[in-house]
Amino acid sequence: MQIFVEQSYFDKNIKDVSEKSEIEIISNAPKCDSYFTYDSKGLSFIGNADNPKNLLNVNFLTGKLGWRIKRADHEGNLKKALGRTKESLHIFDATAGLLADSLIFLSLGHRVVAVEQSKIICLLVNDAIYRAKNTIPFLKNIKLIHGNSIDIFKKLNVSFDVVYLDPMYPVIKKNVKKSGDLDSVRSILEIEKISTNENILIESFIKTDYKKLILKRPLKSKKIYSNINYQVKGKTTRFDIYL
């Protein structure tokens, strides 16, 4: 893997990213199939060199993620799933992804440890945090870790108030409408040969000693486990809560 950086965009941040991730910086157009780029938008990832416009860039200040943060008060179902509390919760997000839901937790005043198994996604999200940290103060309350979430959960041995699981939704239709960033994430997981078998992840956490576990699933998906304490249902999504 390489990071393509034109000389005019080279700075200390990308130098640090390169050194910590052990990914080479190049100044000439890469010849590999997939690579990172770094420019005025920050770090991006191109999964297919034949289509360089189809890239993934994470931005918490604009776009869908920025819009969600500004409308955090409208996230009624997610707030119901967390429960009524005036205290700051310590949340373990086992499926960090692009931090879409963790950003809502943070905006509500909670602290989050988020784990992402994809190194590529982790680098993109870390870069987004770096670019937004001076504008979004609550980003100081998140710790993003790259690795296997169940292994890290056991290693940390912390009594989290909530364990949050939002596994990648299964694709059930061949002609399903393209969903932008989600398709890019799926492509990255394929490139890194990372399994998206949600059942293994869910079963692993169900067996742990948790206080409260929130599982986010498509509304009509089959309920695999019968010991659900209660549910919060939306139009297309539901939250299964285990206590």
C-alpha positions as CSV (number, residue, x, y, z in Angstrom):
1,M,0.0,0.0,0.0
2,Q,1.2,3.5,-0.8
3,I,0.1,7.2,-0.2
4,F,0.2,9.4,-3.2
5,V,1.0,13.0,-2.2
6,E,1.9,15.9,-4.5
7,Q,4.7,18.0,-3.1
8,S,2.4,21.0,-2.5
9,Y,0.3,19.0,0.0
10,F,3.1,17.3,1.9
11,D,3.0,18.3,5.6
12,K,3.9,17.0,9.1
13,N,0.5,15.2,9.5
14,I,0.9,12.9,6.5
15,K,4.6,12.3,7.4
16,D,3.4,11.1,10.9
17,V,0.6,9.0,9.3
18,S,3.2,7.4,7.0
19,E,5.6,6.6,9.8
20,K,3.0,5.2,12.3
21,S,1.3,3.1,9.7
22,E,4.5,2.1,7.9
23,I,3.0,3.1,4.5
24,E,5.3,4.6,1.9
25,I,4.7,8.1,0.6
26,I,5.2,8.5,-3.2
27,S,5.1,11.7,-5.3
28,N,4.4,10.0,-8.7
29,A,1.2,8.4,-9.8
30,P,1.0,4.9,-8.2
31,K,1.0,1.8,-10.4
32,C,-0.8,-0.4,-7.9
33,D,-4.6,-1.2,-8.0
34,S,-5.4,0.5,-4.7
35,Y,-3.8,3.3,-2.8
36,F,-4.2,6.3,-0.5
37,T,-4.1,9.9,-1.7
38,Y,-3.5,13.0,0.4
39,D,-4.6,16.6,-0.6
40,S,-6.7,19.5,0.6
41,K,-9.5,17.1,1.6
42,G,-7.1,15.1,3.8
43,L,-6.5,11.3,3.4
44,S,-8.6,9.4,0.9
45,F,-8.6,5.8,-0.3
46,I,-9.0,4.7,-3.9
47,G,-9.9,1.0,-4.2
48,N,-9.7,0.8,-7.9
49,A,-7.0,2.6,-9.9
50,D,-9.1,2.4,-13.1
51,N,-11.7,4.6,-11.4
52,P,-9.8,7.1,-9.2
53,K,-12.9,9.3,-8.8
54,N,-14.5,6.5,-6.8
55,L,-12.7,7.2,-3.5
56,L,-13.6,7.2,0.2
57,N,-12.9,10.3,2.2
58,V,-14.3,10.7,5.8
59,N,-15.3,14.2,6.8
60,F,-17.1,15.0,10.1
61,L,-17.6,18.7,9.2
62,T,-19.7,18.3,6.0
63,G,-21.7,15.7,4.1
64,K,-23.9,13.1,5.7
65,L,-21.8,12.7,8.8
66,G,-21.7,16.4,9.4
67,W,-25.4,16.7,8.9
68,R,-26.1,13.9,11.4
69,I,-24.0,15.5,14.1
70,K,-26.0,18.8,13.7
71,R,-29.2,16.9,14.0
72,A,-28.2,14.7,17.0
73,D,-31.3,15.7,18.9
74,H,-33.4,14.0,16.2
75,E,-31.8,10.6,16.9
76,G,-34.7,9.6,19.1
77,N,-34.5,5.8,18.6
78,L,-30.8,5.7,19.3
79,K,-31.3,7.8,22.5
80,K,-34.1,5.5,23.6
81,A,-31.8,2.5,23.1
82,L,-29.2,4.0,25.3
83,G,-31.9,4.8,28.0
84,R,-32.7,7.8,30.0
85,T,-29.7,9.0,31.9
86,K,-28.2,12.4,32.8
87,E,-24.8,10.7,33.5
88,S,-22.0,10.3,31.0
89,L,-21.9,6.7,29.8
90,H,-18.8,4.8,28.9
91,I,-19.6,3.1,25.6
92,F,-17.7,0.3,23.8
93,D,-18.4,0.5,20.0
94,A,-17.3,-2.8,18.7
95,T,-18.1,-2.0,15.1
96,A,-16.7,1.5,14.6
97,G,-16.8,1.8,10.8
98,L,-17.0,5.5,9.9
99,L,-18.1,6.4,13.5
100,A,-21.6,7.4,12.3
101,D,-23.3,6.3,15.6
102,S,-20.4,6.9,17.9
103,L,-20.5,10.6,16.8
104,I,-24.0,10.7,18.1
105,F,-23.0,9.1,21.4
106,L,-20.2,11.7,21.8
107,S,-22.5,14.6,20.9
108,L,-24.9,13.4,23.7
109,G,-22.0,13.8,26.2
110,H,-20.8,10.2,26.4
111,R,-17.3,8.7,26.2
112,V,-16.5,6.1,23.6
113,V,-13.9,3.5,22.9
114,A,-14.4,2.5,19.3
115,V,-12.7,-0.5,17.6
116,E,-12.3,-1.0,13.9
117,Q,-10.8,-4.1,12.3
118,S,-9.9,-2.5,9.0
119,K,-6.6,-0.7,9.0
120,I,-7.6,1.3,5.9
121,I,-10.8,2.6,7.5
122,C,-9.1,3.3,10.8
123,L,-6.5,5.5,9.0
124,L,-9.3,7.4,7.2
125,V,-11.3,8.0,10.4
126,N,-8.2,9.0,12.4
127,D,-7.5,11.6,9.7
128,A,-11.0,12.9,9.9
129,I,-10.7,13.2,13.7
130,Y,-7.4,15.1,13.2
131,R,-9.0,17.6,10.8
132,A,-12.2,18.1,12.9
133,K,-10.9,18.1,16.5
134,N,-10.5,21.9,16.7
135,T,-14.1,22.4,15.4
136,I,-15.8,19.6,17.3
137,P,-14.7,19.6,20.9
138,F,-16.3,16.3,21.9
139,L,-14.0,14.3,19.7
140,K,-11.5,14.5,22.6
141,N,-13.8,11.9,24.3
142,I,-13.2,9.1,21.8
143,K,-10.4,6.6,21.6
144,L,-10.2,4.8,18.3
145,I,-8.4,1.4,18.3
146,H,-7.5,-0.8,15.3
147,G,-7.9,-4.5,15.9
148,N,-10.3,-7.3,16.7
149,S,-13.0,-5.9,18.9
150,I,-13.7,-9.0,21.0
151,D,-10.0,-9.5,21.7
152,I,-9.6,-5.8,22.7
153,F,-12.8,-5.9,24.8
154,K,-11.4,-8.8,26.9
155,K,-7.9,-7.3,27.1
156,L,-9.2,-3.9,28.3
157,N,-11.2,-5.6,31.1
158,V,-13.2,-2.4,31.6
159,S,-16.8,-2.4,33.0
160,F,-18.4,-0.4,30.1
161,D,-21.9,0.9,30.6
162,V,-22.9,-0.1,27.1
163,V,-21.5,-2.5,24.4
164,Y,-22.8,-1.3,21.0
165,L,-22.9,-3.7,17.9
166,D,-23.8,-2.5,14.4
167,P,-22.5,-5.3,12.1
168,M,-22.4,-4.8,8.4
169,Y,-25.9,-5.4,7.1
170,P,-26.2,-8.3,4.7
171,V,-26.8,-7.7,1.0
172,I,-30.0,-9.6,0.3
173,K,-30.8,-8.4,-3.3
174,K,-28.5,-8.5,-6.3
175,N,-30.1,-5.3,-7.7
176,V,-29.8,-3.4,-4.4
177,K,-29.4,0.3,-4.9
178,K,-25.8,1.5,-4.5
179,S,-25.2,3.2,-1.2
180,G,-22.0,5.2,-1.7
181,D,-19.7,5.0,1.3
182,L,-21.2,1.6,2.4
183,D,-20.1,0.1,-1.0
184,S,-16.7,1.6,-0.5
185,V,-16.4,0.1,2.9
186,R,-17.5,-3.3,1.6
187,S,-14.8,-3.1,-1.1
188,I,-12.1,-2.2,1.5
189,L,-13.1,-5.2,3.6
190,E,-12.7,-7.4,0.5
191,I,-9.3,-5.9,-0.3
192,E,-8.2,-6.6,3.3
193,K,-9.8,-10.0,3.3
194,I,-11.8,-9.2,6.4
195,S,-14.8,-11.4,7.2
196,T,-18.2,-9.7,7.6
197,N,-19.9,-12.7,9.3
198,E,-22.0,-10.9,11.8
199,N,-23.1,-14.0,13.6
200,I,-19.6,-14.8,14.9
201,L,-19.2,-11.3,16.3
202,I,-22.6,-11.2,17.9
203,E,-22.2,-14.6,19.5
204,S,-18.8,-13.7,20.9
205,F,-20.2,-10.6,22.7
206,I,-23.4,-12.3,23.9
207,K,-21.2,-14.6,25.9
208,T,-19.2,-11.8,27.6
209,D,-20.0,-10.2,30.9
210,Y,-21.7,-7.0,29.8
211,K,-24.0,-4.6,31.6
212,K,-26.0,-3.6,28.6
213,L,-25.6,-4.7,24.9
214,I,-27.3,-2.9,22.1
215,L,-27.5,-4.7,18.7
216,K,-28.6,-2.7,15.7
217,R,-30.3,-4.7,12.9
218,P,-32.5,-4.2,9.9
219,L,-36.1,-4.0,11.1
220,K,-37.3,-7.2,9.4
221,S,-34.2,-9.3,10.1
222,K,-34.6,-12.6,11.9
223,K,-34.3,-12.6,15.7
224,I,-31.5,-15.1,16.3
225,Y,-31.5,-14.8,20.1
226,S,-34.6,-15.2,22.3
227,N,-33.3,-13.5,25.4
228,I,-33.8,-9.9,24.2
229,N,-35.0,-7.8,27.1
230,Y,-36.7,-5.1,24.9
231,Q,-36.6,-3.5,21.5
232,V,-36.6,0.0,20.0
233,K,-38.0,0.0,16.5
234,G,-37.8,2.6,13.7
235,K,-39.0,2.6,10.1
236,T,-36.2,0.5,8.8
237,T,-34.0,-0.3,11.8
238,R,-34.5,-1.8,15.2
239,F,-32.3,-2.0,18.3
240,D,-32.3,-5.2,20.3
241,I,-31.3,-4.6,23.9
242,Y,-29.8,-7.2,26.2
243,L,-29.3,-6.6,29.9
